[in-house]
Structure formats: structure tokens, C-alpha cells
Amino acid sequence: MAKKIKPILPSLREKKRYLVFEIVSKKDIKSFSEVSSLIWQSSLSFLGEIETAKAGIWVLPDKWNQKKQMGMVKVSNKHVDKLKTALTLIKSFKRQQILVKSVGVSGMINKADKKYLAI
């Protein structure tokens, strides 16, 4: 019989934050995959592969609101400011100017959802 792996204690787990962002543009961005690739490209070019991996960036697909052009990214608590900077460096998408701004940060996904997204 196989032994169960012990879970990591909460005090040893890496702490995460949920950053809510908004995209301001003349035309709406329809697909989540385009938004996700924009964020990944920007973080890779600004932070590099190693820092992006350490940041643990995860763009949450179920939190993307196409009508409001808002979404949520999970990130390590030590890399929140670096991710904010990477988001502000996104300037264009398909030859149109866009602005990606952070709306707020929370340590709990439900709180970030209710306070900033309110989908």
C-alpha cells in the first residue's frame, strides 16, 4: 500500500496575492487567451524566465470579464510590484494602443472578486 504524502504546513507555503487588472482600449479584447499571452509576454520580457517562474504568475481564466475588460492574476506576495510594472509596460495589442492598469490586490480570491471585480 502506498504512503500518503504529508501536506505542506501553511507556515511553509508560499504566500500568494490576487491582482485585479483592467484593460483600457478603444476596441474590446474578446478572447482570454490573447489577454493571457499579453501578460505572459510582458512578464517574460521584463522579469525574464527565472523571475517569472519565481513569481508564480497564473492568469485565472474563470475571472476574465469580457464586458468590463477586467481579470485576475495570481502571483507571489514578493513579486506583486514587479508584476504591476510588467502590466504597465503593455502598450499595444494588434496595432491599437491599450493601457493595462492594476485595480487592486488582495490575499484572498473571494475578497478580490467581491471588492474589485464584482462579476
C-alpha positions as CSV (number, residue, x, y, z in Angstrom):
1,M,0.0,0.0,0.0
2,A,1.3,3.4,-1.0
3,K,2.1,6.0,1.7
4,K,0.3,9.3,1.6
5,I,2.4,12.4,1.1
6,K,2.2,14.8,4.0
7,P,0.8,18.2,3.1
8,I,3.0,21.3,3.5
9,L,2.3,23.3,6.6
10,P,0.6,26.6,6.0
11,S,3.5,28.5,7.5
12,L,5.9,26.9,4.9
13,R,3.7,27.5,1.9
14,E,4.5,30.4,-0.4
15,K,2.1,33.3,0.1
16,K,0.1,34.5,-2.8
17,R,-1.8,37.6,-3.8
18,Y,-4.5,38.1,-6.3
19,L,-4.0,41.2,-8.5
20,V,-7.1,42.5,-10.4
21,F,-6.3,44.4,-13.6
22,E,-8.3,46.4,-16.2
23,I,-7.6,46.9,-19.9
24,V,-8.5,50.3,-21.3
25,S,-8.7,50.3,-25.1
26,K,-11.0,51.5,-27.9
27,K,-11.9,48.0,-29.0
28,D,-12.6,45.2,-26.6
29,I,-10.3,42.2,-26.4
30,K,-12.6,39.2,-27.0
31,S,-10.6,36.1,-26.0
32,F,-9.0,35.3,-22.7
33,S,-6.1,33.5,-24.4
34,E,-5.0,36.8,-26.1
35,V,-5.0,38.6,-22.7
36,S,-3.1,35.8,-21.1
37,S,-0.4,35.8,-23.8
38,L,-0.1,39.6,-23.5
39,I,0.6,39.3,-19.7
40,W,3.0,36.3,-20.1
41,Q,5.0,38.1,-22.9
42,S,5.3,41.2,-20.9
43,S,6.4,39.5,-17.7
44,L,8.9,37.3,-19.6
45,S,10.4,40.3,-21.3
46,F,10.5,42.4,-18.2
47,L,11.4,39.8,-15.5
48,G,13.0,37.1,-17.5
49,E,12.2,33.4,-17.3
50,I,13.7,32.8,-13.9
51,E,12.0,35.7,-12.1
52,T,8.7,34.9,-13.9
53,A,8.9,31.3,-12.6
54,K,9.7,32.6,-9.1
55,A,6.8,34.9,-9.2
56,G,4.4,32.0,-9.9
57,I,2.3,34.1,-12.2
58,W,-1.0,32.5,-13.1
59,V,-3.7,34.3,-15.1
60,L,-7.0,33.0,-13.9
61,P,-9.3,32.1,-16.9
62,D,-12.6,31.9,-14.9
63,K,-12.1,35.5,-13.6
64,W,-11.9,37.2,-17.0
65,N,-14.8,39.5,-17.6
66,Q,-15.1,40.5,-21.3
67,K,-17.7,43.2,-20.8
68,K,-15.7,45.0,-18.1
69,Q,-12.3,44.1,-19.7
70,M,-11.1,43.0,-16.2
71,G,-9.3,40.0,-15.0
72,M,-7.3,38.5,-12.1
73,V,-3.7,37.2,-11.8
74,K,-2.4,35.0,-9.0
75,V,1.2,36.0,-8.0
76,S,3.7,35.5,-5.2
77,N,3.5,38.2,-2.5
78,K,7.1,39.2,-3.1
79,H,6.6,39.9,-6.8
80,V,3.4,41.9,-6.8
81,D,5.1,45.2,-7.6
82,K,7.2,43.6,-10.4
83,L,4.0,42.2,-12.0
84,K,2.4,45.7,-11.7
85,T,5.3,47.1,-13.6
86,A,5.2,44.4,-16.2
87,L,1.5,45.1,-16.8
88,T,2.1,48.9,-17.2
89,L,4.7,48.1,-19.9
90,I,2.0,46.6,-22.2
91,K,1.3,49.4,-24.6
92,S,-0.3,47.9,-27.7
93,F,-2.3,45.0,-29.0
94,K,-3.0,44.3,-32.7
95,R,-1.8,47.7,-33.7
96,Q,-4.0,49.6,-31.3
97,Q,-2.9,51.4,-28.1
98,I,-4.0,49.9,-24.8
99,L,-3.5,50.6,-21.2
100,V,-3.3,47.8,-18.6
101,K,-3.8,49.1,-15.0
102,S,-4.0,47.3,-11.7
103,V,-7.2,47.9,-9.9
104,G,-6.3,46.3,-6.6
105,V,-4.6,43.4,-4.7
106,S,-5.9,41.0,-2.1
107,G,-4.6,38.0,-0.3
108,M,-7.9,36.1,-0.7
109,I,-9.5,35.3,-4.0
110,N,-13.1,35.8,-2.8
111,K,-12.3,39.2,-1.3
112,A,-10.6,40.4,-4.6
113,D,-13.6,39.1,-6.5
114,K,-16.2,40.9,-4.4
115,K,-14.3,44.1,-3.9
116,Y,-12.8,44.7,-7.3
117,L,-14.3,42.5,-10.0
118,A,-17.9,42.1,-8.8
119,I,-18.8,39.9,-11.7
